[in-house]
Amino acid sequence: MNGAVECSVCHSKLVSPTTRSVSKAYDRHKSNVPSKSRALNGLLVVGDCILVGLQPILVYMSKVDGAFKFSPVSVNFLTEVAKVLFAFIMLLLQARHQTVGEKPLLSISTFIQAARNNILLSIPALLYAINNYLKFIMQLYFNPATVKMLSNLKVLVIAVLLKIIMRRRFSIIQWEALALLLIGITVNQLRSLPEGTTAMGLPVATGAYLYTVIFVTVPSLASVYNEYALKSQYDTSIYLQNLFLYGYGAIFNCLAILGIAIVKGPSSLDIFQGHSKATMLLICNNAAQGILSSFFFKYADTILKKYSSTVATIFTGIASAALFGHTLTINFILGSLLCLSQCTSFFHLFQRLRMSHRVVVWK
C-alpha cells in the first residue's frame, strides 16, 4: 500500500516512512479519543442510574400518611441553592488552575458576557422547576416503580424534539424501537390504576393521564433545550454555565414560594417546615443528579441520559418491592424488559449512525 494506512476510526489516509510510526499514531488516535469518551459515558451512566433510581424512592419515603407534610417547592429551592454553591466552588477551583494567557473566569467582563451568551438557559431552568414539582405530584397517583416506568416515555418525546430542534437523524429501525418502547410502557400500565379513587380533587384516571402528559413533555423539552443551550456555548466553562442554570432555577422556585405565601399566608415562607431526614437525603440526591445531568448534556447527549434513566427503572422497581412491599407484577417485569431492550437497541444504533455518518448534533 506504499506506506498508506486507512484509519478505521476516521477513515483518513496516513502515510509514514515506517510501519512502526504508523502503528503508534493509529493506536494513539484510536485509544485516546474513543476510550476516554467511553469511560466518561460509562461513569455518567452508572452514576445516573443510582441517583435517578433513588429519586422516586426518596420521594415516597418523604410522604407521611400518603401526603407531603412539607412544600415540594421548598425542596426544589434548597436543591437549586445547593447546586449553585457547588457550581460556585468548582468555578473558584477552576479559576485557580488557569494558566497564563487564558481569559480570567472570575472577571466581571467575562461574567457579563457569559450571562448574555447563556440567557437561553433560563428556559430549561423554568421547565425543570415545573418538572421537579410534578415529580412529587406523580407520586400521589403511582408507586415509585410505575413513576419511573412512565418517565421512559420521555425517550420517544425527546427523539421527536431532537429531530425537530437539533436536526438529529434516526433510522427506521430506531423509530420501530421507540414504538416497541411505547408498547412496553402500555403493557406495564394495564390495570395499574385503582378505580373509584381521587387525588387533589380529580378522579385518579383523569388526573393521572393529565399529569403524565405534562410529566413526559415538559422535562423532555427542557432536556433538549438544555443540551442545545449548553453546546451552543461550548467554549464557556461548564461550571459557569451551571451557575447560570441553577441560579435561574433558584429564582423561579423562590418566586413560586412567594406566590404560595401570598395565597396561603406568611407561614408558607418557612422553607424548612415539615422536613425530615428523608427530605434532606432527597435534596442531596436531586442536587447530585442535576449536576451530573449537566455533564451529560455538555459532553454526551440527551439520548444517553434517558438510556441510563431507563436502566434505572429496574433498580427502582426492585428497591420499591424490597423497601415498601410493592408487588412486582408480570406487567412490570415484561414492560421493563421490553423497554430496556428497545432503549439499548436505539442507543447503540444511534451511536453507530453518529460515528459512521457524522450526524450533526447541534446547529
Backbone torsions as a table, in degrees:
resi	resn	phi	psi	omega
1	MET	NA	12.4	176.7
2	ASN	58.6	36.1	177.5
3	GLY	80.4	3.4	-178.5
4	ALA	-95.9	129.4	179.6
5	VAL	-127.4	134.3	179.0
6	GLU	-94.1	127.0	178.9
7	CYS	-76.7	127.8	-179.2
8	SER	-73.1	-12.7	-179.8
9	VAL	-86.4	-51.0	-178.2
10	CYS	-111.7	-3.3	177.5
11	HIS	61.6	26.6	177.1
12	SER	-92.1	153.1	178.4
13	LYS	-87.5	122.9	178.7
14	LEU	-110.7	127.3	-179.0
15	VAL	-119.4	130.7	-178.1
16	SER	-150.2	150.7	-179.4
17	PRO	-68.6	-20.7	-179.0
18	THR	-128.7	149.4	179.3
19	THR	-69.3	-34.9	-177.5
20	ARG	-64.3	-42.8	-179.5
21	SER	-66.2	-36.5	176.4
22	VAL	-63.5	-43.3	-179.5
23	SER	-62.2	-42.7	179.0
24	LYS	-64.3	-42.6	180.0
25	ALA	-63.7	-41.0	-179.5
26	TYR	-66.5	-44.1	-179.5
27	ASP	-62.0	-41.4	179.4
28	ARG	-63.8	-44.1	-177.6
29	HIS	-65.7	-38.2	-176.5
30	LYS	-76.7	-37.6	-172.9
31	SER	-86.1	-38.7	-173.4
32	ASN	-65.3	-52.0	-174.0
33	VAL	-76.6	-59.6	-176.2
34	PRO	-64.8	-39.3	-175.9
35	SER	-66.7	-41.1	177.5
36	LYS	-63.3	-40.5	178.9
37	SER	-65.0	-43.2	179.4
38	ARG	-65.3	-39.6	179.7
39	ALA	-64.3	-44.3	178.8
40	LEU	-62.9	-45.4	179.6
41	ASN	-61.5	-39.4	179.5
42	GLY	-63.6	-44.0	178.4
43	LEU	-64.6	-40.4	178.9
44	LEU	-62.4	-44.1	-177.9
45	VAL	-65.2	-46.5	-178.9
46	VAL	-61.9	-48.2	179.6
47	GLY	-62.1	-41.8	-178.6
48	ASP	-67.6	-39.2	178.9
49	CYS	-58.8	-42.6	-178.7
50	ILE	-68.2	-49.1	-175.9
51	LEU	-68.7	-44.8	-179.9
52	VAL	-67.3	-37.3	178.8
53	GLY	-66.4	-34.2	-179.5
54	LEU	-77.2	-25.9	-172.5
55	GLN	-56.1	-54.2	179.1
56	PRO	-66.0	-27.8	176.8
57	ILE	-65.2	-45.3	-179.7
58	LEU	-68.0	-35.8	176.5
59	VAL	-62.7	-43.8	179.4
60	TYR	-63.8	-40.4	179.8
61	MET	-66.5	-26.0	-178.0
62	SER	-79.7	-8.7	178.8
63	LYS	-78.2	146.7	176.3
64	VAL	-124.7	118.0	-177.6
65	ASP	55.3	39.5	175.8
66	GLY	78.4	9.2	-178.7
67	ALA	-139.1	166.7	178.6
68	PHE	-98.5	123.1	178.6
69	LYS	-85.2	-2.0	180.0
70	PHE	-121.2	169.3	176.6
71	SER	-87.6	120.1	177.7
72	PRO	-57.0	-30.4	179.3
73	VAL	-64.9	-34.8	179.1
74	SER	-65.7	-37.2	176.0
75	VAL	-62.5	-44.9	-179.6
76	ASN	-65.3	-38.2	178.5
77	PHE	-64.7	-47.2	179.5
78	LEU	-64.5	-33.4	176.4
79	THR	-63.5	-45.2	179.8
80	GLU	-65.3	-38.1	177.7
81	VAL	-62.8	-42.0	178.1
82	ALA	-62.3	-40.4	-179.9
83	LYS	-69.7	-35.5	176.6
84	VAL	-62.5	-44.8	179.1
85	LEU	-61.9	-42.0	178.9
86	PHE	-62.9	-47.1	-179.0
87	ALA	-62.2	-39.1	-179.6
88	PHE	-66.5	-43.3	179.2
89	ILE	-64.0	-43.7	179.5
90	MET	-66.2	-33.6	177.4
91	LEU	-66.3	-40.4	176.9
92	LEU	-62.5	-43.6	179.2
93	LEU	-65.0	-40.1	178.5
94	GLN	-65.6	-38.4	180.0
95	ALA	-66.1	-33.5	-180.0
96	ARG	-68.5	-24.1	-177.7
97	HIS	-101.6	14.2	177.1
98	GLN	-71.1	145.6	178.0
99	THR	-91.0	165.6	-179.7
100	VAL	-65.1	133.0	180.0
101	GLY	101.6	-19.2	177.7
102	GLU	-75.8	150.5	179.2
103	LYS	-68.4	124.5	-176.1
104	PRO	-62.6	130.2	-177.3
105	LEU	-74.0	-28.6	-172.7
106	LEU	-97.1	6.3	178.6
107	SER	-74.8	151.2	-178.6
108	ILE	-63.3	-40.0	-178.8
109	SER	-64.1	-41.5	178.0
110	THR	-63.8	-42.3	-179.0
111	PHE	-64.2	-44.8	-178.7
112	ILE	-65.8	-43.4	179.0
113	GLN	-63.2	-43.7	179.1
114	ALA	-65.3	-36.5	178.5
115	ALA	-63.7	-39.8	178.3
116	ARG	-67.9	-43.0	-177.1
117	ASN	-70.5	-24.8	-176.0
118	ASN	-110.0	25.0	179.6
119	ILE	-62.4	-25.7	179.7
120	LEU	-62.3	-21.1	-179.7
121	LEU	-65.6	-15.9	177.8
122	SER	-66.8	-27.9	-179.2
123	ILE	-69.5	-54.8	175.9
124	PRO	-62.5	-29.0	178.1
125	ALA	-62.4	-42.2	177.9
126	LEU	-66.3	-43.0	179.9
127	LEU	-65.6	-38.1	177.7
128	TYR	-66.3	-36.3	178.3
129	ALA	-61.4	-40.9	177.6
130	ILE	-67.4	-44.7	-177.6
131	ASN	-64.0	-41.2	-178.4
132	ASN	-64.0	-30.5	175.0
133	TYR	-72.0	-39.2	-179.5
134	LEU	-64.6	-28.3	178.7
135	LYS	-59.3	-33.8	177.6
136	PHE	-76.8	-41.4	-178.4
137	ILE	-62.9	-39.7	-178.4
138	MET	-60.9	-29.1	-178.5
139	GLN	-75.1	-9.0	173.3
140	LEU	-79.0	-15.4	-177.7
141	TYR	-109.8	-33.0	-172.6
142	PHE	-130.7	159.8	172.9
143	ASN	-79.3	167.1	-174.6
144	PRO	-55.7	-40.8	-177.8
145	ALA	-64.9	-39.9	-179.9
146	THR	-68.9	-39.6	176.6
147	VAL	-58.7	-43.5	-179.8
148	LYS	-66.4	-37.9	179.1
149	MET	-64.8	-44.1	-179.9
150	LEU	-63.5	-30.8	179.7
151	SER	-65.3	-18.1	178.1
152	ASN	-67.6	-17.5	175.1
153	LEU	-61.1	-21.0	-179.3
154	LYS	-61.9	-29.0	-179.9
155	VAL	-59.5	-43.7	179.3
156	LEU	-65.1	-46.7	-179.5
157	VAL	-64.3	-41.4	-179.6
158	ILE	-63.8	-40.4	178.9
159	ALA	-59.7	-42.7	178.8
160	VAL	-65.2	-43.6	-179.5
161	LEU	-67.1	-38.0	177.8
162	LEU	-63.2	-37.3	179.0
163	LYS	-67.5	-39.1	-177.0
164	ILE	-78.3	-48.5	-172.1
165	ILE	-85.5	-43.6	-172.8
166	MET	-111.7	10.7	173.4
167	ARG	58.6	32.8	175.9
168	ARG	-69.8	149.7	177.9
169	ARG	-113.8	131.2	179.5
170	PHE	-123.7	145.5	-179.2
171	SER	-80.8	167.6	177.5
172	ILE	-60.9	-39.0	179.6
173	ILE	-61.9	-37.4	179.6
174	GLN	-66.9	-40.4	176.7
175	TRP	-65.2	-35.3	176.5
176	GLU	-66.0	-37.4	177.9
177	ALA	-63.2	-38.5	178.3
178	LEU	-67.6	-36.4	177.1
179	ALA	-64.0	-41.3	177.4
180	LEU	-67.8	-31.5	174.8
181	LEU	-61.1	-43.4	178.2
182	LEU	-62.7	-39.1	177.8
183	ILE	-64.2	-41.2	179.1
184	GLY	-61.1	-41.9	178.9
185	ILE	-68.0	-36.5	177.6
186	THR	-63.1	-42.6	177.7
187	VAL	-59.7	-41.7	-179.4
188	ASN	-63.6	-34.3	-173.3
189	GLN	-89.4	-1.7	179.3
190	LEU	-60.9	120.7	178.3
191	ARG	58.3	34.0	-179.1
192	SER	-95.2	-10.9	-177.5
193	LEU	-95.7	130.0	176.1
194	PRO	-68.7	143.2	-176.9
195	GLU	-94.4	146.7	173.2
196	GLY	74.9	16.4	179.4
197	THR	-114.3	163.6	-179.3
198	THR	-131.7	160.6	174.8
199	ALA	-149.9	130.0	-178.7
200	MET	56.5	33.9	175.1
201	GLY	82.4	-1.3	-179.2
202	LEU	-113.2	146.0	171.6
203	PRO	-56.9	143.8	-175.2
204	VAL	-55.2	-46.4	-177.5
205	ALA	-59.6	-48.3	-178.3
206	THR	-63.3	-51.0	-178.7
207	GLY	-64.4	-40.1	-177.9
208	ALA	-63.7	-45.3	-179.5
209	TYR	-65.5	-41.3	-179.3
210	LEU	-63.3	-50.3	-178.3
211	TYR	-69.6	-30.1	177.5
212	THR	-64.0	-42.4	178.6
213	VAL	-60.7	-46.3	179.7
214	ILE	-68.4	-40.6	-178.5
215	PHE	-61.5	-30.4	-179.1
216	VAL	-88.6	-40.9	-173.0
217	THR	-75.1	-48.8	-173.9
218	VAL	-61.2	-52.1	-180.0
219	PRO	-67.7	-28.4	177.1
220	SER	-64.3	-45.6	177.4
221	LEU	-64.3	-39.4	179.0
222	ALA	-63.1	-42.7	-178.1
223	SER	-64.2	-46.4	-178.9
224	VAL	-65.5	-44.3	-178.8
225	TYR	-68.4	-33.8	177.8
226	ASN	-65.8	-43.5	177.5
227	GLU	-61.5	-43.2	179.3
228	TYR	-61.7	-45.7	-177.7
229	ALA	-65.8	-41.8	-179.2
230	LEU	-67.5	-43.8	-176.6
231	LYS	-78.1	-23.1	177.5
232	SER	-68.9	-20.2	174.9
233	GLN	-122.1	56.6	-170.9
234	TYR	-62.8	-29.2	-177.3
235	ASP	-77.4	-13.6	178.8
236	THR	-75.3	140.8	179.1
237	SER	-55.7	134.8	179.2
238	ILE	-61.1	-33.3	-179.2
239	TYR	-73.6	-32.8	175.8
240	LEU	-70.1	-41.0	175.9
241	GLN	-63.5	-41.5	177.7
242	ASN	-62.6	-36.6	179.0
243	LEU	-60.0	-41.5	177.8
244	PHE	-70.0	-46.1	-177.9
245	LEU	-60.4	-48.7	-178.5
246	TYR	-71.9	-32.8	176.7
247	GLY	-62.8	-44.6	176.1
248	TYR	-61.3	-41.7	179.3
249	GLY	-61.0	-42.4	178.6
250	ALA	-63.7	-39.7	179.4
251	ILE	-64.0	-45.9	-178.9
252	PHE	-63.9	-41.1	178.8
253	ASN	-70.1	-33.0	175.8
254	CYS	-65.0	-42.2	176.9
255	LEU	-62.5	-36.9	177.9
256	ALA	-65.0	-40.7	178.4
257	ILE	-62.7	-42.9	178.3
258	LEU	-63.9	-39.4	178.4
259	GLY	-63.9	-41.4	177.7
260	ILE	-64.9	-38.3	179.4
261	ALA	-64.5	-35.9	178.3
262	ILE	-65.3	-38.3	-177.9
263	VAL	-79.3	-46.1	-172.9
264	LYS	-100.7	-9.4	178.9
265	GLY	110.7	165.4	-176.4
266	PRO	-60.8	-23.2	-178.9
267	SER	-61.9	-22.4	179.7
268	SER	-70.6	-12.4	-179.7
269	LEU	-75.2	-13.1	177.2
270	ASP	-76.3	96.2	-173.2
271	ILE	-74.5	-9.1	179.5
272	PHE	-101.8	3.2	-178.3
273	GLN	-66.5	128.5	175.8
274	GLY	81.0	3.5	-177.9
275	HIS	-78.7	155.3	-178.9
276	SER	-139.2	-175.3	177.1
277	LYS	-61.8	-36.3	179.7
278	ALA	-63.6	-40.3	-180.0
279	THR	-70.9	-33.1	177.0
280	MET	-65.8	-41.8	175.6
281	LEU	-64.2	-37.2	178.9
282	LEU	-63.8	-41.5	178.9
283	ILE	-62.2	-45.8	179.0
284	CYS	-63.0	-42.9	-179.8
285	ASN	-64.5	-44.4	-179.8
286	ASN	-65.4	-37.5	178.7
287	ALA	-64.8	-46.4	179.0
288	ALA	-63.1	-39.4	179.3
289	GLN	-65.0	-41.8	179.1
290	GLY	-65.1	-40.5	178.8
291	ILE	-64.3	-43.3	179.7
292	LEU	-64.4	-36.5	-179.2
293	SER	-61.9	-36.3	-179.1
294	SER	-63.4	-33.9	177.6
295	PHE	-71.5	-33.0	174.0
296	PHE	-59.2	-51.9	-174.1
297	PHE	-70.6	-29.5	-178.3
298	LYS	-80.6	-46.0	-170.3
299	TYR	-111.9	-12.0	175.8
300	ALA	-122.9	-124.5	176.7
301	ASP	-160.6	169.6	-175.6
302	THR	-65.8	-35.3	-179.8
303	ILE	-61.7	-43.6	177.7
304	LEU	-62.4	-38.8	179.2
305	LYS	-60.7	-45.7	-178.0
306	LYS	-74.7	-25.5	174.7
307	TYR	-64.1	-46.3	179.8
308	SER	-65.4	-34.6	177.9
309	SER	-66.0	-33.9	177.8
310	THR	-67.4	-41.2	176.9
311	VAL	-61.1	-35.3	-179.1
312	ALA	-66.1	-17.3	179.6
313	THR	-58.1	-43.5	-179.0
314	ILE	-64.5	-42.6	178.2
315	PHE	-60.3	-44.5	-179.8
316	THR	-63.9	-42.2	-179.6
317	GLY	-62.3	-45.3	-179.7
318	ILE	-66.5	-43.8	179.7
319	ALA	-65.1	-38.8	179.3
320	SER	-63.8	-40.6	179.1
321	ALA	-68.9	-40.4	-177.0
322	ALA	-71.8	-39.5	-174.3
323	LEU	-87.5	-37.4	-172.1
324	PHE	-117.2	-0.7	177.8
325	GLY	75.6	14.8	177.5
326	HIS	-67.0	137.2	-176.2
327	THR	-78.3	130.3	173.9
328	LEU	-87.3	96.4	-176.9
329	THR	-72.3	162.2	176.8
330	ILE	-63.1	-30.2	176.7
331	ASN	-61.7	-45.0	-179.1
332	PHE	-65.3	-43.4	-178.2
333	ILE	-63.5	-48.4	179.4
334	LEU	-65.2	-42.7	179.6
335	GLY	-63.4	-41.2	179.8
336	SER	-64.0	-45.8	-179.8
337	LEU	-63.2	-40.4	179.2
338	LEU	-66.4	-43.5	178.9
339	CYS	-63.7	-43.3	-178.9
340	LEU	-64.1	-44.3	-178.9
341	SER	-64.9	-39.7	-178.3
342	GLN	-73.6	-36.6	176.2
343	CYS	-66.6	-37.5	176.9
344	THR	-62.7	-45.2	178.9
345	SER	-62.4	-44.3	-178.8
346	PHE	-62.7	-44.4	-176.4
347	PHE	-67.1	-44.2	-179.0
348	HIS	-66.9	-37.0	175.7
349	LEU	-65.4	-38.7	179.1
350	PHE	-63.8	-43.2	179.0
351	GLN	-63.8	-43.3	179.2
352	ARG	-64.6	-41.0	179.8
353	LEU	-65.5	-40.3	-178.6
354	ARG	-69.0	-37.6	-178.9
355	MET	-74.1	-35.8	-174.7
356	SER	-87.1	-29.5	-175.5
357	HIS	-116.2	3.8	179.0
358	ARG	54.7	60.3	178.8
359	VAL	-62.2	136.9	178.2
360	VAL	-74.7	119.2	-176.2
361	VAL	-81.7	-37.8	176.1
362	TRP	-154.1	160.1	178.4
363	LYS	-130.6	NA	NA
